[in-house]
């Protein structure tokens, strides 16, 4: 069965370190998204991609970067981790461009920056 | 600013009872409205997707309604089960003036079903 997986599930890192969170999907979807989820906030979009070599900034992109070298993967990199980036991160994928297609989410990565 | 607001923030009900969760939004124009279920420690899972022209959509014991005129949606859960304990998130897709469709997430309603 097709799926979307994130790794690691949990990560503790120190302030200032570079961290990369992995997202891999086997749906063959063109669209991939990264969100963060914090108490008191809905999921907020960090970065998204509509296909290979395409990346775009979301509403909370400062301090994060992504790259899309193939259809299956969209790794999220924190250039220099900050305590404000402690959060749960979700990757999602969807097919098509109408906005009416279903999005599938990964299990999430809980990141703690100390 | 386009917003999605959900109520109540949390809800406790007894197993077997029905409940209704509310979602009010100011997103305009919008393409569709989705309800997701998120179990603790898991990613959101889609329950229903309704376009602006649909009034109701069911998925088993879950029934979503949409009133595009008043910009309100509700999710009704019938004969609740312990496994319904989760957060329920309302998401509205904004039709873009350019570029991508933007999904605006509510903060969710945390439902607890007690035996």
Interface residues (C-beta under 8 A of the other chain):
Chain A: X35 X40 X41 X42 X43 X44 X45 X48 X50 X56 X90 X92 X97 X98 X99 X100 X102 X103 X104 X105 X106 X107 X108
Chain B: X4 X31 X32 X41 X42 X43 X44 X45 X46 X49 X51 X89 X93 X95 X99 X100 X101 X102 X103 X104 X105 X106 X107 X108
